[in-house]
Amino acid sequence: MQAAIQRLAMLGKKAVFALRRRCAELRIFDLALQCQMFDALVKPMLSYGCEVWSDHMACEQLEVVHWAFLKLSLGSAPQHPVMLCWQSLAGFP
């Protein structure tokens, strides 16, 4: 199961970068819209088969992909705490 979860995380990261590239090409800079697109396009990929592998460690590994997306979208450094990202979004995801 661990290998499958790592593969999902890798595919999720690829999907995040494809989403960000496509948003840049289409000049979609609205953060709320980007978060909605993440929820519609990337989140289902990350949660594929979660009924089978749903344990706490797996969820954390996949949540890192979501955090990376938020940090990239906000333009914050990777070492910034995730809670600061949530505060600056003030009600988004």
Secondary structure, DSSP 8 states (H G I E B T S, - for coil): -HHHHHHHHHHHHHHHHHHHHHHHHTT---HHHHHHHHHHHTHHHHTTTHHHH--HHHHHHHHHHHHHHHHHHHT--TTS-HHHHHHHHSS--
